[in-house]
């Protein structure tokens, strides 16, 4: 890794978990991803599966504030 890339990495590691996740997403989107439709379909199926499980009482939901607080503690 170049010195400038190493500095960027070190700076990124000081971000909050949410900021790092946003950075990862933007970097990932910067690639020419010919499988985007396939990936989007897989995420949609995962969402539907989790929503169905929630509706059936198989999993519980947490308020977004609690989730974000847990993430930011890491």
N, C-alpha and C positions, 0 to 999 in steps of 0.2 A: 504494500500500500504506500502511496506517495505521502510525503510530509503533509501536503495540503489536505489529502483525503483523511489522514490520521487526525489532523486537527478538527476537521468536520465531524468525524466519528466521536471524538472526545467531547465536543460541544453538544452533539446530539444526545449522548448518554447522560448529560446533565438536564435534559428536558424531562417534563412530567411524562408518565406513561401514556397519557392521552395524546400529548404533543408528538411523542415518538411514533405512536400508531398512525397519526395523521401523516407524518413524514414518510413512514414505510408505504402507506397507501399511495402517496403522490409519486414516490420513486417507482413503485411497481407499475403505476399507470403510465410512467414515462417510457416503458418498453413497448415495442410494437408487438402486442399480444394478439396473435391470430386466433387464440382459443378463448377470447373474451366472452363470446356468447355461451360457450360450454360452461365456463366458470360461473357466469351469471345465472345460468339455469341450475347449476348445482347449489349455489347459495339460495336461490328461490325455493328449491326443494327442501333444503335444510330448514329454512324459515317456516315453511308450511308444516313440516314434521314437528318442529318445536311448538308451533301455535296449536296444532292438534293435540299434542301431549298436554299443553297447558289447559286447554278446554276440557280435556278428559280428566283433569285433576292429577295427572301423573307427575307434573313438575309445578313448582310454585314460582311466582314472579317476585322480584324485589323492586322497590322504588328506585328510580334512576339516581337519585341523590345518594342512596346507600351504595349502589354499585360503583359510582364514580369515586366516592370516598374510599372504598376498598381498593380500587385501582390506584388511586393517587398515594396510598400508604406504601405501596411497593417500591 
